[in-house]
Amino acid sequence: MCKLVYFSSQSGNTQRFIEKLNLNAIRLPINAEVSPQITTEPFILICPTYADGYGRGAVPKSVINFLNNPKNRSFLKGIIASGNRNFGCLFAQAGNVIAQKCQVPVLYRFELSGTEQDVLRVQEGLKRFWLTL
């Protein structure tokens, strides 16, 4: 099965989603000053969005630090993005930003900590996605 790398802030929404998936996952540090890990295998990134009303700051600094390492970036195969639908067109914007910069697909979007339907869709989607690589 796939490797997941994710960021979750102190709110814990992404962490709760990861726990519901019941898959192996590596959490990036909340503190952007902590050195990010280096991965040696393909992974899917799960990333929440933290943006102002104009989309600035959508990608958490810890995620930026992690992806600034060319080795980590080379193993990125796709993004699952989260956010709050209250932000309209900026919902899950971090996924769009990362996908464009890293030339990988946004595989799924979910709100806050996701629903049971989100969990099932992601579990099934990840199984299918990894078979295609």
Secondary structure, DSSP 4 states (H G I P E B T S, - for coil): --EEEE---TT-HHHHHHHHHTS-EEEPPSSTTSPPP---S-EEEEEE----TTSTT-S-HHHHHHHTSHHHHHHEEEEEEEE-GGGGGGTTHHHHHHHHHHT--EEEEEETT--HHHHHHHHHHHHHHHHH-
